[in-house]
Amino acid sequence: MTLQEFYVLAGSLSADGKSGESIAYGQAMNRPEWGASMAFLVPEHMQRGVAVYILFGIQTGTFLENLLIGDLFAAVRTADDINRYKIAEIAQFLMMSAPAGSFGSAELCEDWMNRGGMFPREVA
């Protein structure tokens, strides 16, 4: 799957003003339950960033980066008002529905981004 294909799929799955990123994530990972986990645990405004990081290794915003590398204090400091109260749920999503090696330390996250996530990008 390419990034463009993911965006098209997510757009086609959007309904009732809700984004389709969580369902598209579950389909891309061939694990629909992971998409359901994202929809339930990750705030909607964070779902695209989480999905494209995991699927394609695309660098995230500061809050999510801090959470991914395991720096709780920095994550709390950089969280918006919604994420500040959802940190535990987002961490639960990562533990249950993100591949091992995609989070846990700065080194793991850097390696994940360098490899291009689950679907490495082809270099032209």
Helices and strands as residue ranges (DSSP letters): H 3-13, H 21-28, H 32-41, H 44-56, H 62-69, H 72-78, H 81-97, H 106-115
